[in-house]
Amino acid sequence: GLEWNHDSALEWHLLEKDDFKGIQDWVKDLNAAYKKYKPFYEKDFSPDGFKWIDCSDWQESIVSWLRKGNSDDEYVLCAANFTPVPRYGYRIGVPRSGFWKEILNSDATKYGGGGIGNCGGMEAEMVGSHGYPYSLPLSIPPLGIVMFHFNAKDEQHQ
């Protein structure tokens, strides 16, 4: 595309190309998730709303963190892979047992990605990791981010 020029219109025709459409859909879904899931916004301006799970795995270049709202029954887990190599069975500790639903995956085919993901989510295993009693063996796509929602009050687990 052209460099930004305040005298010309935005290049909306680029959205006809799949790559650009995928990015637009990703941003739209990310914004929708932010509004839908309370842990993203309830404690946005409080240190209690954010907790690193692991920010020191420089060898695998994976960082993971939790977002928490006002309830101890609801979390959002985020894990990002900063390498071009997919990570399979990458264990990340979580505070609660139960089903963790995959709510966003930047590698989904609808965003133009390769489709490496976690089949919509998974049950936490009773395997301690990162100081938590449970964990998830995640598939984390290359140069991608996956996000999971946990809600203990969610009756429909899956």
DRENDREN-138394 format. One record per residue (C-alpha): residue number from 1; z, y, x. Coordinates in Angstrom, 3 decimals, padded with zeros to 6 digits, always signed. Layout:
{r NUM,{Z,Y,X}};
...
# end
This chain:
{r 1,{+000.000,+000.000,+000.000}};
{r 2,{-000.123,+003.628,+000.879}};
{r 3,{+002.746,+005.541,+002.365}};
{r 4,{+004.867,+007.523,-000.094}};
{r 5,{+003.075,+010.625,-001.252}};
{r 6,{+004.835,+012.852,-003.758}};
{r 7,{+001.486,+014.200,-004.977}};
{r 8,{+000.129,+010.813,-006.094}};
{r 9,{+001.127,+008.302,-008.754}};
{r 10,{+003.041,+005.105,-007.992}};
{r 11,{+000.829,+002.114,-007.278}};
{r 12,{+001.636,+000.258,-010.500}};
{r 13,{-001.499,-001.897,-010.115}};
{r 14,{+000.321,-003.754,-007.304}};
{r 15,{+002.496,-005.410,-009.975}};
{r 16,{-000.572,-007.429,-010.947}};
{r 17,{-000.173,-009.296,-007.644}};
{r 18,{+002.256,-012.223,-007.821}};
{r 19,{+004.324,-011.177,-004.784}};
{r 20,{+005.061,-007.758,-006.216}};
{r 21,{+005.672,-009.142,-009.713}};
{r 22,{+008.167,-011.639,-008.234}};
{r 23,{+010.098,-008.852,-006.531}};
{r 24,{+010.124,-006.809,-009.735}};
{r 25,{+011.425,-009.839,-011.699}};
{r 26,{+014.117,-010.481,-009.042}};
{r 27,{+015.418,-006.901,-009.270}};
{r 28,{+015.348,-007.048,-013.089}};
{r 29,{+017.295,-010.356,-013.139}};
{r 30,{+019.753,-009.118,-010.508}};
{r 31,{+020.512,-006.029,-012.608}};
{r 32,{+020.889,-008.160,-015.757}};
{r 33,{+023.312,-010.524,-013.966}};
{r 34,{+025.363,-007.581,-012.733}};
{r 35,{+025.862,-006.443,-016.341}};
{r 36,{+026.399,-009.953,-017.761}};
{r 37,{+028.998,-011.417,-015.349}};
{r 38,{+032.344,-009.603,-015.253}};
{r 39,{+033.262,-010.517,-011.636}};
{r 40,{+030.382,-008.313,-010.461}};
{r 41,{+031.767,-005.136,-012.005}};
{r 42,{+035.375,-005.390,-013.261}};
{r 43,{+036.941,-004.767,-009.855}};
{r 44,{+033.966,-003.076,-008.261}};
{r 45,{+036.076,-000.361,-006.646}};
{r 46,{+039.066,-002.513,-005.743}};
{r 47,{+039.512,-004.669,-002.641}};
{r 48,{+040.698,-007.539,-004.931}};
{r 49,{+037.176,-007.804,-006.374}};
{r 50,{+035.674,-009.100,-003.121}};
{r 51,{+036.727,-011.917,-000.799}};
{r 52,{+034.871,-013.359,+002.160}};
{r 53,{+034.617,-017.136,+002.099}};
{r 54,{+032.946,-017.266,+005.516}};
{r 55,{+031.405,-014.450,+007.515}};
{r 56,{+031.709,-016.070,+010.943}};
{r 57,{+029.099,-018.856,+010.924}};
{r 58,{+026.773,-017.190,+013.416}};
{r 59,{+025.286,-020.546,+014.455}};
{r 60,{+023.847,-021.286,+010.989}};
{r 61,{+023.560,-017.574,+010.016}};
{r 62,{+025.139,-018.191,+006.605}};
{r 63,{+027.533,-015.738,+004.957}};
{r 64,{+029.370,-016.469,+001.726}};
{r 65,{+031.714,-014.488,-000.485}};
{r 66,{+033.405,-014.429,-003.879}};
{r 67,{+033.421,-011.715,-006.497}};
{r 68,{+036.377,-011.714,-008.862}};
{r 69,{+037.114,-009.818,-012.041}};
{r 70,{+040.374,-009.278,-013.904}};
{r 71,{+040.763,-012.972,-014.773}};
{r 72,{+041.705,-015.772,-012.369}};
{r 73,{+039.473,-017.988,-014.525}};
{r 74,{+036.156,-016.417,-013.552}};
{r 75,{+034.292,-015.989,-010.253}};
{r 76,{+030.856,-015.366,-008.838}};
{r 77,{+030.034,-017.101,-005.553}};
{r 78,{+027.265,-015.727,-003.331}};
{r 79,{+025.779,-017.421,-000.258}};
{r 80,{+023.016,-015.974,+001.913}};
{r 81,{+020.918,-017.663,+004.590}};
{r 82,{+019.572,-015.312,+007.259}};
{r 83,{+017.312,-017.875,+008.945}};
{r 84,{+013.860,-019.242,+008.046}};
{r 85,{+015.386,-022.753,+007.925}};
{r 86,{+016.684,-024.176,+004.614}};
{r 87,{+020.274,-025.480,+004.686}};
{r 88,{+020.978,-028.615,+002.673}};
{r 89,{+024.474,-029.906,+001.875}};
{r 90,{+026.012,-026.751,+003.328}};
{r 91,{+029.651,-026.974,+002.285}};
{r 92,{+031.302,-023.833,+000.901}};
{r 93,{+034.916,-023.746,-000.243}};
{r 94,{+035.778,-022.586,-003.767}};
{r 95,{+039.118,-021.898,-005.477}};
{r 96,{+038.527,-023.879,-008.687}};
{r 97,{+037.344,-027.318,-009.765}};
{r 98,{+034.703,-027.584,-012.458}};
{r 99,{+031.090,-026.609,-012.918}};
{r 100,{+029.625,-023.744,-010.898}};
{r 101,{+026.406,-022.620,-012.608}};
{r 102,{+023.578,-021.343,-010.413}};
{r 103,{+022.745,-017.964,-011.971}};
{r 104,{+020.395,-016.488,-009.363}};
{r 105,{+018.281,-017.924,-006.580}};
{r 106,{+015.964,-015.622,-004.641}};
{r 107,{+013.805,-018.647,-003.706}};
{r 108,{+013.009,-019.570,-007.325}};
{r 109,{+009.307,-020.038,-007.944}};
{r 110,{+009.387,-017.283,-010.596}};
{r 111,{+010.108,-014.820,-007.780}};
{r 112,{+007.355,-016.253,-005.581}};
{r 113,{+009.720,-018.507,-003.611}};
{r 114,{+009.508,-022.124,-002.556}};
{r 115,{+011.880,-023.445,-005.220}};
{r 116,{+014.720,-024.704,-003.002}};
{r 117,{+017.831,-024.653,-005.155}};
{r 118,{+020.736,-026.487,-006.747}};
{r 119,{+019.309,-027.815,-010.040}};
{r 120,{+021.128,-025.204,-012.101}};
{r 121,{+024.554,-025.737,-010.552}};
{r 122,{+027.070,-028.420,-009.635}};
{r 123,{+030.600,-029.702,-010.078}};
{r 124,{+033.002,-028.712,-007.323}};
{r 125,{+034.087,-031.659,-005.180}};
{r 126,{+037.689,-032.364,-004.189}};
{r 127,{+036.844,-031.720,-000.548}};
{r 128,{+038.749,-028.838,+000.983}};
{r 129,{+036.810,-026.184,+002.903}};
{r 130,{+037.350,-022.597,+004.058}};
{r 131,{+041.001,-022.746,+003.013}};
{r 132,{+040.166,-023.783,-000.553}};
{r 133,{+040.973,-027.160,-002.149}};
{r 134,{+037.432,-027.665,-003.532}};
{r 135,{+033.920,-027.142,-002.264}};
{r 136,{+030.233,-027.223,-003.138}};
{r 137,{+027.592,-028.865,-000.904}};
{r 138,{+024.875,-026.265,-001.467}};
{r 139,{+021.177,-026.050,-000.785}};
{r 140,{+020.663,-022.534,+000.538}};
{r 141,{+017.018,-021.503,+000.799}};
{r 142,{+015.499,-019.925,+003.903}};
{r 143,{+015.896,-016.140,+004.092}};
{r 144,{+017.425,-016.351,+000.631}};
{r 145,{+020.517,-015.913,-001.468}};
{r 146,{+022.019,-018.087,-004.207}};
{r 147,{+024.670,-017.027,-006.715}};
{r 148,{+026.919,-019.161,-008.919}};
{r 149,{+029.153,-018.311,-011.869}};
{r 150,{+032.359,-020.158,-012.663}};
{r 151,{+034.287,-019.627,-015.883}};
{r 152,{+037.182,-021.958,-016.719}};
{r 153,{+036.980,-020.894,-020.368}};
{r 154,{+033.326,-021.889,-020.621}};
{r 155,{+033.355,-024.886,-022.936}};
{r 156,{+029.732,-025.753,-022.406}};
{r 157,{+029.980,-026.632,-018.668}};
{r 158,{+026.292,-027.487,-018.145}};
# end
